[in-house]
Amino acid sequence: MKNTDSLRIKFATGQREFMATLNKRVNEYFNKNNVSRHANWEMITKTIFMFALCFVPYGLIVSEVVTGTGWLILLVVIMGLGVAGIGLSVMHDANHGAYSKKNWVNTMMGYSINLVGANLFNWKIQHNVLHHSFTNVHDADEDISSRGVLRFSPHTDWKKIHKYQFIYAWFLYGFMTIVWMFITDYTRIIRYHKNGLAKQVKANITREWIILIGSKLVYLGYIFLIPLLFTSLLWWQILIGIIIMQYVTGFILAIIFQPAHVIEGTEFPLPDEKNTLEDNWAIHQLRTTTNFGNKSRWFSWYVGGLNFQIEHHLFPNICHVHYRKISEIVKSTAAEFDLPYHSAKTFMGALGSHLRLLRQLGMKPTA
């Protein structure tokens, strides 16, 4: 099965009591406390902070207010933190329709992904449609698809080099957004057009190509051309700065998203001969998803609540600032129905568990 056929995968139709009960309880929480499911003042403040974290250092570099190699490297590292923060805390909620009840606000904030070099159309199909629907399903969830030297699923073909992936994967994670920008965005839009996914989401492929190319040019214009024309920096110095910034961004994004699903304890279900998965959608999310580091408020603040990954997968249209409050409801309801609620106590513990699974997946499968 390839992701051409992924939308034909079906979930089991039974076991609906869990999600019905959970929905009722979560709705009661918001109604009883008269709280909106969307952004609040905390989210708006965070949005301003993340954009400032990215573009204030950029302004200091372009204006040459700050000079000196050490200071410039520090500024591009801070920009990398800002770009990752925009992706984790702003763009992500917006493209799930969770930032605002107004569609135009979600669209505007969602296009921040294009502003920092990636592409909204590709991301929505890869993440919203494929990953959130078919989490950890081989050849359907592109987050665990075969990536040559990386093996994220026990159902992916094994290669000898995978034996060492638990060592080299961490280095490769940093190149994630660079590969997105210059390779993946183009291959994905072509693939989604050819396999019919673009049509299924009713996209105008010509319009999406124009947006993709146009936004890439805008990004390269302000991130490379403007510093080249208006500062004393040489082209290779600017290029090194961009690579450092993107490496920081890619590494942060990878180490936040990977432990949520590619970690000990999560499952990698396959559909049966009728293309049907064993569980319904909600229970499937519980079996394939893990929380981590939930006690750390500052960590949760920076990563956009994505350490509450279970809550995010069950309620992607709820703004992440509410995940901590509803997590106890989800956890207790899962326990009541004797369902798993995977959680690593700390972020470092989750990374360690991810490393161990990488090592396990790197071993040659037995016959």
DATA-V586814 format. One line per field, one symbol per residue. psi: psi as a letter, one per 20 degrees, with the letter a starting at -180 (. if undefined). A space follows every 10 residues. Layout:
psi=???
This chain:
psi=prihjhiipq qqiakihghg gggghghhgh ghjlpqiaqa hggggggggg hhhgighghh ghikhprpgg hhggghghgg hgghhgghhf ggggijjigq iphhgggghh ihhhhjibpg gggggggggg ghglpjppjg oihjrplejp oiqiiqpqqh hhhjhigihh ghhijghggg gifghghghg ghghjihghh jlqohgghgg gggghggggh ghhggghhhj rjqrhhgggg ggggghgggg ggggighgih hmqphqrmqq qaijkpqhrr gghghhijqp rqkihohhgh ghjkjiimhg hghhmijpqi iigggihhgg ghhghhjlqq npppgrghhg hhhgghhggg hiqpqq.
